[in-house]
């Protein structure tokens, strides 16, 4: 019986050693799988960090380009507005010169209206004088007709 007990004990020890070997192998497999997952996670985080840095640089560069374009647009608009202001002021001065100054529209209009008034007054005077002479002639003609009749 002691031999049977020894063999049973030996079988139990061998069985326990196999179980412990299985635990050891499972622990080793777990460690390998955990290391693999942690390495993949670390690589993904590094890739994500790299992409984040690239995206940040892209956004920063794009914002700088947009800012530069807006500044150039504002500078061009400012220059254009200054040119328009200059042209409008020049045009206003030209129109003022053509309207008010000697040889312009206002002096010419004043000269023409003065001339027209003088001519109309002369014409009115001639018509009035002619009317008086016509009345006088008619009166005289009637008088002579009365006398001769």
Backbone as a printed PyTorch tensor [residue, N CA C, xyz], in Angstrom:
tensor([[[  0.7830,  -1.1670,   0.0000],
         [  0.0000,   0.0000,   0.0000],
         [  0.8420,   1.2560,   0.0000]],

        [[  1.9290,   1.2340,   0.5910],
         [  2.7570,   2.4140,   0.5810],
         [  3.2880,   2.6750,  -0.8140]],

        [[  3.4700,   1.5850,  -1.5960],
         [  3.9130,   1.7820,  -2.9690],
         [  2.7410,   2.4160,  -3.7360]],

        [[  1.5430,   1.9760,  -3.4580],
         [  0.3930,   2.5410,  -4.1400],
         [  0.2110,   3.9770,  -3.7100]],

        [[  0.4290,   4.2210,  -2.4360],
         [  0.3370,   5.5990,  -1.9570],
         [  1.4230,   6.4490,  -2.6140]],

        [[  2.5850,   5.8970,  -2.7880],
         [  3.6970,   6.6270,  -3.4080],
         [  3.3890,   6.9400,  -4.8630]],

        [[  2.7920,   5.9240,  -5.5340],
         [  2.4740,   6.1500,  -6.9340],
         [  1.3400,   7.1850,  -7.0680]],

        [[  0.3910,   7.1180,  -6.1660],
         [ -0.6810,   8.0940,  -6.1720],
         [ -0.1190,   9.4720,  -5.8990]],

        [[  0.7650,   9.5420,  -4.9360],
         [  1.3970,  10.8260,  -4.6070],
         [  2.2120,  11.3140,  -5.7820]],

        [[  2.8990,  10.4000,  -6.4160],
         [  3.7320,  10.7820,  -7.5820],
         [  2.8160,  11.2860,  -8.7080]],

        [[  1.7140,  10.5600,  -8.9420],
         [  0.7850,  10.9690,  -9.9920],
         [  0.1940,  12.3350,  -9.6570]],

        [[ -0.0940,  12.5470,  -8.3720],
         [ -0.6220,  13.8320,  -7.9300],
         [  0.4030,  14.9340,  -8.1330]],

        [[  1.6490,  14.6620,  -7.8240],
         [  2.7240,  15.6590,  -8.0040],
         [  2.8890,  15.9360,  -9.5000]],

        [[  2.8700,  14.9030, -10.3270],
         [  3.0170,  15.0960, -11.7630],
         [  1.8180,  15.9010, -12.2800]],

        [[  0.6230,  15.5630, -11.8060],
         [ -0.5730,  16.2810, -12.2240],
         [ -0.4780,  17.7490, -11.8150]],

        [[ -0.0280,  18.0030, -10.6010],
         [  0.0900,  19.3760, -10.1210],
         [  1.1640,  20.1300, -10.9080]],

        [[  2.2390,  19.3980, -11.2460],
         [  3.2920,  20.0370, -12.0440],
         [  2.7550,  20.4020, -13.4190]],

        [[  1.9280,  19.5720, -14.0330],
         [  1.3400,  19.8720, -15.3270],
         [  0.3720,  21.0540, -15.2110]],

        [[ -0.3980,  21.0770, -14.1160],
         [ -1.3170,  22.1920, -13.8950],
         [ -0.5030,  23.4750, -13.7190]],

        [[  0.5560,  23.3960, -12.9140],
         [  1.4020,  24.5740, -12.6880],
         [  2.0860,  24.9910, -13.9890]],

        [[  2.4810,  24.0380, -14.8000],
         [  3.0930,  24.3300, -16.0960],
         [  2.0720,  25.0000, -17.0040]],

        [[  0.8130,  24.5390, -16.9560],
         [ -0.2690,  25.1550, -17.7340],
         [ -0.5060,  26.5900, -17.2650]],

        [[ -0.5160,  26.7840, -15.9090],
         [ -0.6760,  28.1490, -15.3730],
         [  0.4530,  29.0460, -15.8260]],

        [[  1.6640,  28.4590, -15.7640],
         [  2.8510,  29.2190, -16.1760],
         [  2.7600,  29.5740, -17.6500]],

        [[  2.3480,  28.6150, -18.4720],
         [  2.2270,  28.8520, -19.9150],
         [  1.1220,  29.8690, -20.1930]],

        [[ -0.0050,  29.7350, -19.4830],
         [ -1.1050,  30.6900, -19.6670],
         [ -0.6700,  32.0780, -19.2170]],

        [[  0.0660,  32.1730, -18.1080],
         [  0.5710,  33.4670, -17.6360],
         [  1.5340,  34.0680, -18.6440]],

        [[  2.3870,  33.1950, -19.1980],
         [  3.3470,  33.6690, -20.2080],
         [  2.5920,  34.1520, -21.4480]],

        [[  1.5940,  33.3990, -21.9050],
         [  0.7830,  33.8020, -23.0610],
         [  0.0490,  35.1150, -22.7770]],

        [[ -0.4820,  35.2240, -21.5330],
         [ -1.1630,  36.4560, -21.1410],
         [ -0.2040,  37.6380, -21.1810]],

        [[  0.9980,  37.4450, -20.6680],
         [  2.0080,  38.5210, -20.6800],
         [  2.3790,  38.9070, -22.1100]],

        [[  2.5360,  37.9140, -22.9880],
         [  2.8780,  38.1850, -24.3890],
         [  1.7310,  38.9560, -25.0550]],

        [[  0.4910,  38.5110, -24.8310],
         [ -0.6680,  39.1720, -25.4380],
         [ -0.8170,  40.5930, -24.8800]],

        [[ -0.6360,  40.7490, -23.5610],
         [ -0.7260,  42.0810, -22.9450],
         [  0.3520,  42.9970, -23.5130]],

        [[  1.5780,  42.4670, -23.6370],
         [  2.6810,  43.2630, -24.1980],
         [  2.3630,  43.6660, -25.6320]],

        [[  1.7870,  42.7530, -26.4060],
         [  1.4270,  43.0440, -27.7870],
         [  0.3650,  44.1440, -27.8300]],

        [[ -0.6760,  44.0190, -26.9820],
         [ -1.7430,  45.0330, -26.9460],
         [ -1.1810,  46.3740, -26.4910]],

        [[ -0.3460,  46.3620, -25.4650],
         [  0.2550,  47.6140, -24.9800],
         [  1.1570,  48.2460, -26.0440]],

        [[  1.9150,  47.4370, -26.7660],
         [  2.7800,  47.9510, -27.8350],
         [  1.9390,  48.5540, -28.9500]],

        [[  0.8500,  47.8560, -29.3540],
         [ -0.0400,  48.3860, -30.3880],
         [ -0.7010,  49.6830, -29.9190]],

        [[ -1.1330,  49.7180, -28.6540],
         [ -1.7450,  50.9300, -28.0950],
         [ -0.7420,  52.0680, -28.0840]],

        [[  0.4960,  51.7700, -27.6630],
         [  1.5470,  52.7960, -27.6500],
         [  1.8060,  53.3140, -29.0620]],

        [[  1.8640,  52.4080, -30.0480],
         [  2.0940,  52.8120, -31.4370],
         [  0.9200,  53.6460, -31.9670]],

        [[ -0.3110,  53.2460, -31.6220],
         [ -1.4760,  54.0150, -32.0620],
         [ -1.4750,  55.4060, -31.4300]],

        [[ -1.1340,  55.4940, -30.1550],
         [ -1.0720,  56.8020, -29.4890],
         [  0.0260,  57.6650, -30.0940]],

        [[  1.1670,  57.0520, -30.4220],
         [  2.2560,  57.8030, -31.0670],
         [  1.8010,  58.2950, -32.4420]],

        [[  1.1080,  57.4290, -33.2060],
         [  0.5900,  57.8140, -34.5220],
         [ -0.4460,  58.9250, -34.3810]],

        [[ -1.3340,  58.7850, -33.4010],
         [ -2.3430,  59.8120, -33.1560],
         [ -1.6840,  61.1330, -32.7620]],

        [[ -0.6730,  61.0730, -31.9440],
         [  0.0530,  62.2830, -31.5450],
         [  0.7270,  62.9350, -32.7560]],

        [[  1.3080,  62.1210, -33.6160],
         [  1.9530,  62.6390, -34.8290],
         [  0.9250,  63.2920, -35.7390]],

        [[ -0.2150,  62.6090, -35.9180],
         [ -1.2660,  63.1760, -36.7620],
         [ -1.8160,  64.4640, -36.1600]],

        [[ -1.9500,  64.4930, -34.8390],
         [ -2.4260,  65.7020, -34.1610],
         [ -1.4490,  66.8520, -34.3910]],

        [[ -0.1540,  66.5660, -34.2790],
         [  0.8640,  67.6060, -34.5230],
         [  0.8000,  68.0960, -35.9670]],

        [[  0.6460,  67.1690, -36.9130],
         [  0.5650,  67.5530, -38.3260],
         [ -0.6890,  68.3790, -38.5860]],

        [[ -1.8090,  67.9610, -37.9790],
         [ -3.0660,  68.6960, -38.1540],
         [ -2.9320,  70.0940, -37.5440]],

        [[ -2.3140,  70.1720, -36.3850],
         [ -2.1000,  71.4730, -35.7280],
         [ -1.2590,  72.3760, -36.6230]],

        [[ -0.1620,  71.8120, -37.1570],
         [  0.6950,  72.5990, -38.0580],
         [ -0.0750,  73.0320, -39.3020]],

        [[ -0.8880,  72.1280, -39.8550],
         [ -1.6880,  72.4530, -41.0320],
         [ -2.6640,  73.5780, -40.7300]],

        [[ -3.3850,  73.4650, -39.6100],
         [ -4.3560,  74.4990, -39.2200],
         [ -3.6430,  75.8240, -38.9910]],

        [[ -2.5100,  75.7720, -38.3270],
         [ -1.7440,  76.9920, -38.0460],
         [ -1.2710,  77.6380, -39.3520]],

        [[ -0.7590,  76.8220, -40.2640],
         [ -0.2890,  77.3280, -41.5480],
         [ -1.4490,  77.8790, -42.3730]],

        [[ -2.5760,  77.1390, -42.3820],
         [ -3.7570,  77.5940, -43.1310],
         [ -4.2850,  78.9050, -42.5670]],

        [[ -4.3380,  79.0030, -41.2500],
         [ -4.8050,  80.2450, -40.6250],
         [ -3.8670,  81.3960, -40.9720]],

        [[ -2.5730,  81.1230, -40.9930],
         [ -1.6090,  82.1580, -41.3740],
         [ -1.8040,  82.5990, -42.8190]],

        [[ -2.0430,  81.6220, -43.7160],
         [ -2.2590,  81.9560, -45.1220],
         [ -3.5420,  82.7670, -45.3000]],

        [[ -4.5980,  82.3710, -44.6010],
         [ -5.8650,  83.1130, -44.6860],
         [ -5.6610,  84.5280, -44.1480]],

        [[ -4.9490,  84.6240, -43.0380],
         [ -4.6770,  85.9510, -42.4590],
         [ -3.8920,  86.8130, -43.4540]],

        [[ -2.8840,  86.2180, -44.0780],
         [ -2.0920,  86.9680, -45.0680],
         [ -2.9560,  87.3950, -46.2490]],

        [[ -3.8220,  86.4930, -46.7270],
         [ -4.7090,  86.8310, -47.8440],
         [ -5.6740,  87.9460, -47.4520]],

        [[ -6.2160,  87.8740, -46.2380],
         [ -7.1320,  88.9200, -45.7870],
         [ -6.4060,  90.2540, -45.6570]],

        [[ -5.1920,  90.2260, -45.1430],
         [ -4.4050,  91.4610, -45.0060],
         [ -4.1160,  92.0460, -46.3800]],

        [[ -3.7530,  91.1850, -47.3510],
         [ -3.5010,  91.6700, -48.7130],
         [ -4.7770,  92.2530, -49.3130]],

        [[ -5.9160,  91.6010, -49.0830],
         [ -7.1990,  92.0980, -49.5940],
         [ -7.4970,  93.4710, -48.9940]],

        [[ -7.3100,  93.6070, -47.6960],
         [ -7.5700,  94.8880, -47.0360],
         [ -6.6240,  95.9580, -47.5710]],

        [[ -5.3560,  95.6160, -47.7520],
         [ -4.3980,  96.5910, -48.3070],
         [ -4.8160,  97.0140, -49.7140]],

        [[ -5.2180,  96.0380, -50.5400],
         [ -5.6410,  96.3550, -51.9070],
         [ -6.9020,  97.2100, -51.9060]],

        [[ -7.8450,  96.8820, -51.0370],
         [ -9.0830,  97.6670, -50.9500],
         [ -8.7770,  99.0890, -50.4760]],

        [[ -7.8710,  99.2100, -49.5250],
         [ -7.4970, 100.5340, -49.0230],
         [ -6.8680, 101.3580, -50.1390]],

        [[ -5.9750, 100.7430, -50.8950],
         [ -5.3380, 101.4350, -52.0210],
         [ -6.3890, 101.8180, -53.0620]],

        [[ -7.2880, 100.8920, -53.3700],
         [ -8.3450, 101.1630, -54.3440],
         [ -9.2340, 102.3130, -53.8720]],

        [[ -9.6060, 102.3210, -52.5980],
         [-10.4570, 103.3940, -52.0730],
         [ -9.7280, 104.7400, -52.1380]],

        [[ -8.4300, 104.7420, -51.8650],
         [ -7.6560, 105.9880, -51.9660],
         [ -7.6320, 106.4780, -53.4120]],

        [[ -7.4580, 105.5430, -54.3550],
         [ -7.4570, 105.9260, -55.7710],
         [ -8.8250, 106.4590, -56.1890]],

        [[ -9.8920, 105.7910, -55.7370],
         [-11.2440, 106.2530, -56.0640],
         [-11.4690, 107.6400, -55.4790]],

        [[-11.0660, 107.8480, -54.2400],
         [-11.2230, 109.1610, -53.5870],
         [-10.4820, 110.2320, -54.3860]],

        [[ -9.2490, 109.9090, -54.7890],
         [ -8.4540, 110.8660, -55.5600],
         [ -9.1350, 111.1870, -56.8840]],

        [[ -9.6260, 110.1270, -57.5810],
         [-10.2810, 110.3250, -58.8740],
         [-11.5730, 111.1400, -58.7260]],

        [[-12.3440, 110.8590, -57.6850],
         [-13.5980, 111.5860, -57.4740],
         [-13.3010, 113.0530, -57.1710]],

        [[-12.2920, 113.3030, -56.3280],
         [-11.9380, 114.6920, -56.0130],
         [-11.4510, 115.4140, -57.2630]],

        [[-10.6570, 114.7260, -58.0770],
         [-10.1700, 115.3170, -59.3160],
         [-11.3390, 115.6150, -60.2570]],

        [[-12.2720, 114.6720, -60.3660],
         [-13.4420, 114.8710, -61.2140],
         [-14.2860, 116.0350, -60.6990]],

        [[-14.4700, 116.1100, -59.3820],
         [-15.2530, 117.2070, -58.8060],
         [-14.5850, 118.5490, -59.0950]],

        [[-13.2530, 118.5990, -58.9690],
         [-12.5310, 119.8380, -59.2810],
         [-12.6940, 120.2010, -60.7530]],

        [[-12.6140, 119.2020, -61.6310],
         [-12.7730, 119.4440, -63.0670],
         [-14.1670, 119.9700, -63.3730]],

        [[-15.1840, 119.3240, -62.7850],
         [-16.5610, 119.7740, -63.0150],
         [-16.7420, 121.1860, -62.4790]],

        [[-16.2060, 121.4440, -61.3060],
         [-16.3140, 122.7880, -60.7200],
         [-15.6490, 123.8080, -61.6390]],

        [[-14.4700, 123.4610, -62.1470],
         [-13.7530, 124.3520, -63.0520],
         [-14.5720, 124.6050, -64.3200]],

        [[-15.1900, 123.5370, -64.8540],
         [-15.9650, 123.6790, -66.0800],
         [-17.2720, 124.4370, -65.8540]],

        [[-17.7880, 124.3990, -64.6520],
         [-19.0560, 125.0580, -64.3830],
         [-18.8520, 126.4930, -63.9370]],

        [[-17.9120, 126.7460, -63.0340],
         [-17.8130, 128.0450, -62.3800],
         [-16.7530, 128.9630, -62.9940]],

        [[-15.6190, 128.4460, -63.3480],
         [-14.5100, 129.3060, -63.7860],
         [-14.7880, 129.9710, -65.1290]],

        [[-13.9260, 130.9340, -65.4630],
         [-14.0600, 131.6770, -66.7270],
         [-14.0830, 130.6990, -67.8890]],

        [[-15.0370, 130.8840, -68.7670],
         [-15.1890, 129.9630, -69.8960],
         [-16.0330, 128.7570, -69.5190]],

        [[-16.4710, 128.6630, -68.2490],
         [-17.2900, 127.5440, -67.8000],
         [-18.7540, 127.7690, -68.1190]],

        [[-19.5790, 126.8550, -67.6720],
         [-20.9980, 126.9020, -67.9880],
         [-21.7080, 128.0930, -67.3330]],

        [[-21.4390, 128.3600, -66.0640],
         [-22.1430, 129.4390, -65.3680],
         [-21.8350, 130.8070, -65.9860]],

        [[-20.5650, 131.1530, -66.1980],
         [-20.3220, 132.4430, -66.8530],
         [-20.9370, 132.5020, -68.2580]],

        [[-20.8580, 131.3890, -68.9920],
         [-21.4440, 131.3630, -70.3290],
         [-22.9620, 131.5110, -70.2340]],

        [[-23.5790, 130.8450, -69.2790],
         [-25.0200, 130.9590, -69.0770],
         [-25.3840, 132.3950, -68.7100]],

        [[-24.6010, 132.9800, -67.7930],
         [-24.8630, 134.3720, -67.3960],
         [-24.7110, 135.3140, -68.5930]],

        [[-23.6500, 135.1100, -69.3680],
         [-23.4400, 135.9520, -70.5520],
         [-24.5860, 135.7710, -71.5410]],

        [[-24.9810, 134.5130, -71.7680],
         [-26.0630, 134.2410, -72.7120],
         [-27.3750, 134.8360, -72.2180]],

        [[-27.6660, 134.6610, -70.9170],
         [-28.9380, 135.1860, -70.4110],
         [-28.9400, 136.7090, -70.4400]],

        [[-27.7970, 137.3340, -70.1840],
         [-27.6990, 138.7920, -70.2800],
         [-27.9140, 139.2380, -71.7180]],

        [[-27.2590, 138.5490, -72.6470],
         [-27.4080, 138.8510, -74.0630],
         [-28.8600, 138.6660, -74.4930]],

        [[-29.4730, 137.5480, -74.0870],
         [-30.8580, 137.2550, -74.4750],
         [-31.8000, 138.3150, -73.9100]],

        [[-31.6010, 138.7220, -72.6630],
         [-32.4500, 139.7500, -72.0590],
         [-32.3010, 141.0750, -72.8120]],

        [[-31.0690, 141.4250, -73.1530],
         [-30.8170, 142.6670, -73.8980],
         [-31.5100, 142.6060, -75.2450]],

        [[-31.3680, 141.4740, -75.9490],
         [-31.9870, 141.3270, -77.2640],
         [-33.5050, 141.3220, -77.1490]],

        [[-34.0380, 140.6390, -76.1210],
         [-35.4930, 140.6210, -75.9200],
         [-36.0000, 142.0190, -75.5970]],

        [[-35.2580, 142.7570, -74.7910],
         [-35.6460, 144.1340, -74.4700],
         [-35.6410, 145.0040, -75.7320]],

        [[-34.5840, 144.8270, -76.5550],
         [-34.5170, 145.5850, -77.8080],
         [-35.6680, 145.2020, -78.7280]],

        [[-35.9480, 143.8870, -78.8070],
         [-37.0470, 143.4150, -79.6490],
         [-38.3730, 143.9560, -79.1250]],

        [[-38.5340, 143.9450, -77.8240],
         [-39.7560, 144.4740, -77.2200],
         [-39.8880, 145.9550, -77.5110]],

        [[-38.7690, 146.6520, -77.4170],
         [-38.7720, 148.0950, -77.6990],
         [-39.1280, 148.3410, -79.1600]],

        [[-38.5450, 147.5530, -80.0810],
         [-38.8270, 147.7090, -81.5080],
         [-40.2910, 147.3950, -81.7670]],

        [[-40.8140, 146.3140, -81.1390],
         [-42.2210, 145.9420, -81.3430],
         [-43.1310, 147.0280, -80.7890]],

        [[-42.8160, 147.5210, -79.6020],
         [-43.6370, 148.5790, -79.0130],
         [-43.6030, 149.8190, -79.8810]],

        [[-42.4230, 150.1920, -80.3360],
         [-42.2900, 151.3690, -81.2110],
         [-43.0350, 151.1410, -82.5180]],

        [[-42.9090, 149.9410, -83.0890],
         [-43.6030, 149.6240, -84.3350],
         [-45.1080, 149.6540, -84.1370]],

        [[-45.5590, 149.1770, -82.9710],
         [-46.9900, 149.1820, -82.6670],
         [-47.4820, 150.6270, -82.5930]],

        [[-46.7030, 151.4900, -81.9160],
         [-47.0840, 152.9090, -81.8380],
         [-47.1100, 153.5420, -83.2300]],

        [[-46.1170, 153.2410, -84.0220],
         [-46.0610, 153.8150, -85.3720],
         [-47.2190, 153.2910, -86.2170]],

        [[-47.5460, 151.9780, -86.0760],
         [-48.6510, 151.3970, -86.8200],
         [-49.9670, 152.0430, -86.4010]],

        [[-50.1550, 152.2150, -85.0980],
         [-51.3660, 152.8700, -84.6100],
         [-51.4330, 154.3100, -85.1190]],

        [[-50.2890, 154.9380, -85.0550],
         [-50.2330, 156.3300, -85.5350],
         [-50.5450, 156.3970, -87.0250]],

        [[-49.9790, 155.4670, -87.8040],
         [-50.2120, 155.4270, -89.2470],
         [-51.6740, 155.1200, -89.5210]],

        [[-52.2330, 154.1500, -88.7910],
         [-53.6510, 153.7960, -88.9690],
         [-54.5220, 154.9980, -88.6240]],

        [[-54.1660, 155.6440, -87.5370],
         [-54.9360, 156.8110, -87.1250],
         [-54.8490, 157.8960, -88.1840]],

        [[-53.6670, 158.0850, -88.6550],
         [-53.4550, 159.1110, -89.6750],
         [-54.1830, 158.7280, -90.9490]],

        [[-54.1470, 157.4560, -91.3400],
         [-54.8320, 156.9870, -92.5360],
         [-56.3310, 157.1400, -92.3820]],

        [[-56.8850, 156.8530, -91.2640],
         [-58.3090, 157.0200, -91.0200],
         [-58.6970, 158.5190, -91.0940]],

        [[-57.8330, 159.2800, -90.5060],
         [-58.0880, 160.7440, -90.5260],
         [-58.1170, 161.2230, -91.9590]],

        [[-57.1650, 160.8060, -92.7750],
         [-57.1110, 161.2610, -94.1620],
         [-58.2980, 160.7260, -94.9270]],

        [[-58.7030, 159.4530, -94.6090],
         [-59.8570, 158.8920, -95.2860],
         [-61.1220, 159.6960, -94.9030]],

        [[-61.2150, 160.1170, -93.6930],
         [-62.3640, 160.9040, -93.2620],
         [-62.3560, 162.2500, -93.9850]],

        [[-61.2270, 162.8170, -94.0970],
         [-61.1280, 164.1180, -94.7210],
         [-61.4380, 164.0280, -96.2170]],

        [[-61.0400, 163.0020, -96.8440],
         [-61.2640, 162.8400, -98.2740],
         [-62.6450, 162.2910, -98.5670]],

        [[-63.2610, 161.7820, -97.6670],
         [-64.5590, 161.2520, -97.9870],
         [-65.6030, 162.2610, -97.8730]]])
